[in-house]
Structures are given as C-alpha cells and as structure tokens.
Amino acid sequence: MRKILYLLFSLALMAVLVTYALWTTDRPAGHYLSDLRINLAVDQGAPADRGNLLGIQPELFPTDYQSPERLHRKLAAYLQTARDQGFLNEKTVVVLPEHIGTWLMINDEKDELYQAATLKEAMNWLAASNPLAFIRALVSAQGDNRLDDAYLRMKADRMAHDYQALFGGLAKEFGVTLVAGSIVLPEPSVSEGELKIGRGALYNASLVFGSDGRPIGQPQRQRHPVFEQQDVLGAAPPDTTHVVDTPAGRLGVLIGSDSWYPVHYRQLNDQGAQLIAVPAFVTGRGTWDKPWGGYKGLSTPSEVSLKPGEVSEGQAWHRLTLISQLPISQARGGVSVFLRGQFWDSGSAGQSFISHNGQQFPDGEARGARLLNLWL
C-alpha cells in the first residue's frame, strides 16, 4: 500500500511539475492597442546648419514592452512624426528618458504580468514564470536588496541585446544620433562595438548610438542614484564623466539627479562639452507639484543653498539643472526628458524642458507624448 501511495504521489508531483514547466514556456500575445500620437510642445530657435537637439517624452505602459517590436513601433511613430515636421537631419541628436531601457526586463512575459494590479504583483509573476533564471539571479544578487537586484539581473543579457538592437536600430533607421535614455545592467561596457554585461554591481547607464547604429564611446553610468535605489544600484566614481563627439558637437550625458551637481558641469566644461542631455524619471503622480524633498544622493553640494520644501519638485529641477548657465556650464544648450506613463500602481511625473542661453523653455502639459526641439 505504501508503495502504491508513494507511486501515486510521485506521479502527481511529476504532473504538477510538467504542467508548471509547460505554463512557464507559454507566452501568448495579448491584445494590444496603443496611442502612437505625439505633440510638439517646444520649438526653440531657428533652423540652421548646426543641427538640433530633439527631446522625445514618450508615454509608455507595460504592454508597450511585451515585445521589442511593439516598443519599436511606438518609438518609430514618434520619430516619423518628428521627421514629417522637419526636425530630423544628419546633425540631429535625439534624447530619450531615463529607464526607457530598464523596462525591457518585462519583455516576452505572460499576460498575467501585464494585467497585474501592482508592481509587486507583476514582479511576482516575473519570478514565477522564469523560475530557473530568477533562482540563478538571486544566488548571484548583490547589495542590500537582493530581491530587486535579482529581478533586474535575471534577464540582463537579453536586455542588453534588445537595448542595442532596438535603439541602435532606430538611430540607423532615422539617420540620427540617439541618446538611448538609460538601462539598469550589471557592469555594462562596450567591447568591439557590442554592449556587454559583467558580474558586478548593477548600474543605471546611458549609451549613445550614432547614425550607423553603433555605440559611441562607453556607457555613461549614473553617479548619484537616489536614496531609494542605493540598496540596488551602484554609484559610478566621480571622475567618470565623459563626452562623445556627434555631428552637432561634443555631447555630455547626466542621468537624472546627476544634473543637480555643479561639479559635473565643470567636468564637462573641461572636456569641451557643447551639448548636454539629461534623461530623467520622477515617480509618483503629482510629485512634480509637491514640495521638493532635497538631495536624494550621497551628499548635498556645498554651493547649493536650496532647502528641502522651499520649492516644488518641478521648480527644483529647473533651479538645479544648470545647462548653459555661465560660468558653471559652458554648453550651448541641452534638454531634460522625463519618462511618462503608468506602470501598474507606479505613476510618473516630470515635465520635460529645453535649456538654452541661461533660459529654460518648459512643456506646460503633464500628460501625453511630447516633442521638444532646440535648433542649435
């Protein structure tokens, strides 16, 4: 009798495991409907032969990341609108927002993930439908928050491939230089023209692609992750600011709140930066109009007198982003671009703006995809 019960239990367990294994491999494509429209919010300056900076503030949702093809369709529609309006040429530098590449982690997942009510529930589905990859990532996870580290690390190799294929492909397709927002990867670097990952800490990094679709230089890693990310993300050393040559001039990239530190602008000045791109992301609906919480990095610069709560989040971004404000920054101009949309129960804020000749030209709308153009 014991042998029979043991046999029945083993068969039942095997059936459950086979069913679960089959379930994890099933990736049906759900219904997809997305708004491909984008409106022109800011057009500063006059066309000339020096090129232009074009910020694209997309409005994205989890289903836009169900496949690279879907995300390509949406971003290509934005770029096609820009081309139709005469904003793309061989000297155009396009800037996308922070973490636009990070969400590639949810590519090719089950419908349950995209239909989840909360971010936590979505991440539970991510782990459940990729059990072996999640376990391997959890074993090699680093930092104080090993669970979030594992979520970001488990598909890093594929994320790096998709990031280069998608954004490098868009740069080549439209014949522009493209600042591909940012992506979180372990020890990202470019080797022989390919974006590679390592086994070390996770970094929030941005890569620039030329009009041939190939990376220009090495990824720019963020130096000051905000405090709620410091238990997951590594901080790049302070002397790792670098610029890249583009047809429109020498370009520096400051990710998110890295744009709040005057020392970074001086480092870019020393390298002859003429243009500055700021891919950014602010979480929480309505955060833009709420009191600013102060510096969320490792330290507050001694030369900054702004106090927490003194201004709103949006006003702080305008005050602290010092592009083309002499003598701190000698850049001709720049653009700060924010990721908008809704990722489960995690909303977004941030209104993109152009910086030029010590002035800022903001987008006054809070919703929808937006184009911001600066003629150089």
C-alpha positions as CSV (number, residue, x, y, z in Angstrom):
1,M,0.0,0.0,0.0
2,R,2.8,2.4,0.9
3,K,4.5,1.7,-2.5
4,I,1.2,2.5,-4.3
5,L,0.7,5.7,-2.4
6,Y,4.3,6.7,-3.0
7,L,3.9,6.0,-6.7
8,L,0.7,8.0,-6.9
9,F,2.3,10.9,-5.1
10,S,5.3,10.8,-7.4
11,L,3.1,10.7,-10.5
12,A,1.0,13.6,-9.2
13,L,4.1,15.6,-8.3
14,M,5.6,14.9,-11.8
15,A,2.3,16.0,-13.4
16,V,2.4,19.3,-11.4
17,L,6.0,19.9,-12.4
18,V,5.4,19.2,-16.1
19,T,2.3,21.4,-16.1
20,Y,4.2,24.2,-14.4
21,A,7.1,23.8,-16.9
22,L,4.7,24.0,-19.8
23,W,3.0,27.0,-18.3
24,T,6.2,28.9,-17.9
25,T,7.0,28.5,-21.6
26,D,3.6,29.6,-22.8
27,R,3.8,33.3,-23.9
28,P,0.6,34.2,-25.7
29,A,0.5,37.7,-27.3
30,G,-2.4,39.6,-25.7
31,H,-4.5,42.3,-27.3
32,Y,-2.5,45.5,-28.0
33,L,-3.8,49.0,-28.6
34,S,-1.5,52.0,-28.1
35,D,-1.7,55.7,-28.8
36,L,1.0,56.5,-31.4
37,R,0.4,60.2,-31.4
38,I,2.9,62.8,-30.2
39,N,2.5,66.6,-30.0
40,L,5.1,69.3,-30.4
41,A,5.5,71.1,-27.1
42,V,8.6,73.3,-27.6
43,D,10.3,74.5,-30.7
44,Q,13.1,76.9,-29.8
45,G,15.4,78.8,-32.2
46,A,15.5,78.8,-36.0
47,P,16.7,76.0,-38.4
48,A,20.4,76.3,-39.3
49,D,23.2,74.1,-40.4
50,R,24.4,73.3,-36.9
51,G,21.8,70.7,-36.2
52,N,19.3,70.4,-33.3
53,L,18.6,68.7,-30.0
54,L,15.3,66.8,-30.0
55,G,13.8,65.5,-26.8
56,I,11.2,62.8,-27.0
57,Q,9.0,62.4,-23.9
58,P,7.1,59.2,-24.6
59,E,4.0,57.9,-22.8
60,L,4.6,54.2,-22.1
61,F,2.8,51.3,-20.4
62,P,3.7,47.7,-19.6
63,T,2.1,46.3,-22.8
64,D,4.4,48.5,-24.9
65,Y,7.2,46.3,-23.6
66,Q,5.5,43.0,-24.5
67,S,8.0,42.7,-27.4
68,P,10.8,44.8,-28.8
69,E,8.7,45.1,-32.0
70,R,5.9,46.8,-30.1
71,L,8.2,49.3,-28.5
72,H,9.9,49.9,-31.8
73,R,6.5,50.6,-33.4
74,K,5.7,53.3,-30.9
75,L,9.0,55.0,-30.8
76,A,9.3,54.8,-34.6
77,A,5.9,56.5,-34.9
78,Y,7.2,59.4,-32.7
79,L,10.3,59.7,-34.8
80,Q,8.3,59.6,-38.0
81,T,6.2,62.5,-36.7
82,A,9.3,64.4,-36.0
83,R,10.7,63.7,-39.5
84,D,7.4,64.8,-41.1
85,Q,7.7,68.1,-39.2
86,G,11.2,68.7,-40.4
87,F,13.0,68.0,-37.1
88,L,15.3,65.2,-38.3
89,N,18.5,65.6,-40.2
90,E,22.1,64.2,-40.2
91,K,23.0,66.5,-37.3
92,T,20.0,65.8,-35.1
93,V,20.7,64.5,-31.6
94,V,17.6,62.7,-30.2
95,V,17.3,62.3,-26.4
96,L,15.1,59.7,-24.7
97,P,14.3,59.4,-21.0
98,E,15.8,57.6,-18.0
99,H,14.8,53.9,-17.6
100,I,13.3,53.6,-21.0
101,G,15.6,50.6,-21.5
102,T,15.2,49.2,-17.9
103,W,11.6,48.0,-18.6
104,L,12.9,45.6,-21.2
105,M,13.1,43.3,-18.3
106,I,9.3,42.6,-18.8
107,N,9.7,41.7,-22.5
108,D,8.0,38.4,-23.6
109,E,6.2,37.7,-20.4
110,K,2.9,36.2,-19.6
111,D,-0.4,38.1,-19.8
112,E,-0.8,37.8,-16.1
113,L,2.2,40.1,-15.6
114,Y,0.9,42.9,-17.8
115,Q,-2.6,42.6,-16.2
116,A,-1.3,42.8,-12.7
117,A,-2.7,45.4,-10.4
118,T,0.5,46.4,-8.6
119,L,4.2,46.5,-9.4
120,K,4.9,43.9,-6.6
121,E,2.4,41.5,-8.1
122,A,3.9,42.0,-11.6
123,M,7.4,41.1,-10.2
124,N,6.0,38.0,-8.5
125,W,4.7,36.9,-11.9
126,L,8.1,37.7,-13.5
127,A,9.8,35.4,-11.0
128,A,7.2,32.7,-11.2
129,S,7.3,32.4,-15.0
130,N,11.1,32.4,-15.1
131,P,12.0,30.2,-12.1
132,L,15.5,29.0,-13.1
133,A,16.7,32.4,-14.3
134,F,15.3,34.0,-11.1
135,I,17.0,31.5,-8.8
136,R,20.3,31.9,-10.6
137,A,20.0,35.7,-10.3
138,L,19.0,35.5,-6.7
139,V,22.1,33.4,-5.9
140,S,24.4,36.0,-7.6
141,A,22.5,39.0,-6.3
142,Q,24.4,41.8,-4.6
143,G,23.6,44.8,-2.3
144,D,21.1,45.2,0.5
145,N,18.0,44.4,-1.6
146,R,18.8,41.1,-3.1
147,L,15.2,40.5,-4.4
148,D,15.1,43.7,-6.5
149,D,18.7,43.0,-7.6
150,A,17.6,39.6,-8.9
151,Y,14.6,41.0,-10.8
152,L,16.9,43.4,-12.6
153,R,19.7,40.9,-13.1
154,M,17.8,37.8,-14.2
155,K,17.3,38.8,-17.9
156,A,20.3,41.2,-18.2
157,D,22.0,39.5,-21.1
158,R,18.9,39.6,-23.2
159,M,18.1,43.2,-22.1
160,A,21.5,44.4,-23.3
161,H,21.0,42.7,-26.6
162,D,17.5,44.1,-27.1
163,Y,18.6,47.6,-26.0
164,Q,21.3,47.8,-28.6
165,A,19.2,46.2,-31.3
166,L,16.2,48.5,-30.7
167,F,17.8,51.8,-30.1
168,G,20.8,51.3,-32.4
169,G,18.3,50.2,-35.0
170,L,16.2,53.4,-34.5
171,A,19.3,55.6,-34.8
172,K,20.3,53.9,-38.1
173,E,16.7,53.8,-39.4
174,F,16.2,57.5,-39.0
175,G,19.8,58.6,-39.6
176,V,20.3,60.4,-36.2
177,T,22.4,60.4,-33.1
178,L,20.4,58.9,-30.3
179,V,20.8,59.1,-26.6
180,A,19.0,55.9,-25.6
181,G,17.8,57.1,-22.2
182,S,19.1,54.6,-19.6
183,I,19.0,50.9,-18.7
184,V,20.0,49.1,-15.5
185,L,22.6,46.4,-16.2
186,P,25.4,44.7,-14.3
187,E,28.8,46.3,-15.1
188,P,27.8,47.4,-18.6
189,S,30.5,48.1,-21.1
190,V,31.1,48.2,-24.9
191,S,33.5,45.8,-26.4
192,E,34.1,45.5,-30.1
193,G,31.0,47.5,-30.8
194,E,28.7,45.4,-28.6
195,L,27.1,46.2,-25.3
196,K,28.2,43.6,-22.8
197,I,27.3,42.9,-19.2
198,G,29.6,41.8,-16.3
199,R,29.0,40.0,-13.0
200,G,29.4,43.0,-10.7
201,A,27.1,45.7,-9.3
202,L,24.1,47.0,-11.2
203,Y,24.4,50.4,-12.7
204,N,21.9,52.8,-14.3
205,A,23.7,53.6,-17.5
206,S,23.1,55.5,-20.8
207,L,24.5,54.7,-24.2
208,V,24.7,57.0,-27.3
209,F,24.2,55.5,-30.7
210,G,25.5,57.0,-34.0
211,S,23.5,57.2,-37.2
212,D,25.3,53.9,-38.3
213,G,23.5,52.2,-35.4
214,R,26.7,51.5,-33.5
215,P,27.6,52.7,-29.9
216,I,29.6,55.9,-29.5
217,G,32.0,55.5,-26.6
218,Q,31.3,53.7,-23.3
219,P,28.1,53.8,-21.3
220,Q,27.8,56.8,-19.0
221,R,27.0,55.4,-15.5
222,Q,25.0,57.3,-13.0
223,R,27.0,58.7,-10.1
224,H,24.2,59.7,-7.7
225,P,21.4,57.2,-7.6
226,V,18.5,58.5,-5.4
227,F,18.5,57.0,-1.9
228,E,15.6,54.6,-2.5
229,Q,17.7,53.0,-5.3
230,Q,21.0,52.9,-3.4
231,D,20.4,49.4,-1.9
232,V,20.2,48.1,-5.5
233,L,22.3,50.4,-7.8
234,G,26.0,51.1,-7.7
235,A,27.3,54.6,-7.9
236,A,29.9,55.4,-10.5
237,P,33.2,57.1,-9.4
238,P,33.1,60.9,-9.5
239,D,35.7,61.1,-12.3
240,T,33.8,59.0,-14.8
241,T,32.1,61.9,-16.7
242,H,32.9,61.8,-20.3
243,V,31.7,63.3,-23.6
244,V,31.2,61.9,-27.1
245,D,31.6,63.6,-30.5
246,T,28.4,64.0,-32.5
247,P,27.7,65.8,-35.8
248,A,26.1,68.6,-33.7
249,G,29.0,69.0,-31.3
250,R,30.5,67.4,-28.2
251,L,27.8,65.8,-26.0
252,G,27.7,65.0,-22.3
253,V,25.0,62.9,-20.6
254,L,23.9,63.5,-17.0
255,I,21.4,60.8,-15.8
256,G,18.6,62.0,-13.6
257,S,19.7,63.9,-10.4
258,D,23.3,63.8,-11.6
259,S,22.2,67.0,-13.3
260,W,21.9,68.7,-9.9
261,Y,25.6,68.7,-9.1
262,P,27.7,71.7,-10.3
263,V,30.9,69.7,-10.3
264,H,29.6,67.6,-13.1
265,Y,29.1,70.6,-15.4
266,R,32.7,71.7,-14.6
267,Q,33.9,68.3,-15.5
268,L,32.0,68.5,-18.8
269,N,33.4,72.0,-19.4
270,D,36.9,70.6,-19.1
271,Q,36.2,68.2,-21.9
272,G,34.6,70.8,-24.1
273,A,31.0,69.7,-23.9
274,Q,28.8,71.8,-26.1
275,L,25.5,69.9,-25.5
276,I,24.1,68.2,-22.5
277,A,21.4,65.5,-22.4
278,V,19.5,64.7,-19.2
279,P,17.5,61.5,-19.3
280,A,15.2,61.7,-16.2
281,F,12.4,60.0,-14.4
282,V,10.3,61.1,-11.4
283,T,8.0,58.6,-9.8
284,G,4.5,59.2,-8.3
285,R,1.5,61.1,-9.8
286,G,1.5,64.7,-8.8
287,T,5.1,64.6,-7.5
288,W,6.1,67.4,-9.8
289,D,4.0,69.9,-7.9
290,K,4.7,68.6,-4.4
291,P,7.4,70.1,-2.1
292,W,10.9,69.1,-3.1
293,G,12.4,66.5,-0.8
294,G,16.0,67.7,-1.1
295,Y,19.1,65.8,-2.5
296,K,18.5,62.1,-2.5
297,G,22.0,61.1,-3.3
298,L,25.1,60.7,-1.1
299,S,25.6,64.4,-0.3
300,T,24.4,67.9,-0.9
301,P,26.8,70.2,-2.8
302,S,28.2,73.0,-0.5
303,E,27.5,75.6,-3.2
304,V,23.7,74.8,-3.4
305,S,21.6,76.8,-0.9
306,L,18.2,75.4,-1.9
307,K,16.5,73.8,1.1
308,P,14.1,70.8,1.1
309,G,10.5,72.0,0.9
310,E,11.5,75.5,-0.2
311,V,10.2,74.9,-3.7
312,S,8.2,72.2,-5.6
313,E,9.9,69.2,-7.3
314,G,9.5,70.8,-10.7
315,Q,10.9,74.1,-9.6
316,A,13.9,72.3,-8.1
317,W,14.6,70.6,-11.4
318,H,14.6,74.0,-13.1
319,R,16.8,75.6,-10.5
320,L,19.3,72.8,-10.2
321,T,19.7,71.8,-13.8
322,L,22.5,74.2,-14.8
323,I,22.8,73.7,-18.5
324,S,24.1,76.8,-20.3
325,Q,24.2,78.8,-17.1
326,L,27.6,80.5,-17.2
327,P,30.1,80.2,-15.7
328,I,29.1,76.8,-14.3
329,S,28.2,75.3,-17.6
330,Q,29.6,76.5,-21.0
331,A,27.3,74.2,-23.0
332,R,25.3,75.9,-25.8
333,G,22.2,74.1,-24.7
334,G,20.5,70.9,-23.6
335,V,17.3,69.1,-22.9
336,S,15.9,67.3,-19.9
337,V,13.5,64.5,-20.9
338,F,11.2,62.6,-18.5
339,L,9.6,59.2,-18.9
340,R,5.8,59.4,-18.6
341,G,3.2,56.7,-18.4
342,Q,1.8,54.3,-15.9
343,F,3.5,51.1,-14.7
344,W,0.9,49.3,-12.7
345,D,0.4,51.3,-9.4
346,S,3.6,53.3,-10.0
347,G,2.7,56.6,-11.7
348,S,5.1,59.1,-13.1
349,A,5.7,62.8,-13.1
350,G,8.1,65.2,-14.7
351,Q,7.6,67.8,-17.4
352,S,10.5,68.0,-20.0
353,F,12.2,71.3,-20.7
354,I,14.8,72.8,-23.0
355,S,17.8,74.8,-21.6
356,H,19.4,77.5,-23.8
357,N,21.4,80.7,-23.2
358,G,20.6,80.6,-19.5
359,Q,16.8,80.3,-20.1
360,Q,14.5,77.3,-19.8
361,F,11.6,76.5,-22.1
362,P,9.3,74.0,-20.4
363,D,6.5,71.9,-21.6
364,G,3.4,73.0,-19.8
365,E,1.4,69.8,-20.2
366,A,1.5,66.9,-17.8
367,R,0.1,64.2,-20.0
368,G,0.7,62.7,-23.4
369,A,3.8,62.1,-25.6
370,R,5.7,65.3,-26.4
371,L,8.4,66.6,-28.7
372,L,10.8,69.4,-27.5
373,N,13.2,70.8,-30.1
374,L,16.1,73.2,-29.8
375,W,17.8,74.5,-33.0
376,L,21.5,75.0,-32.3
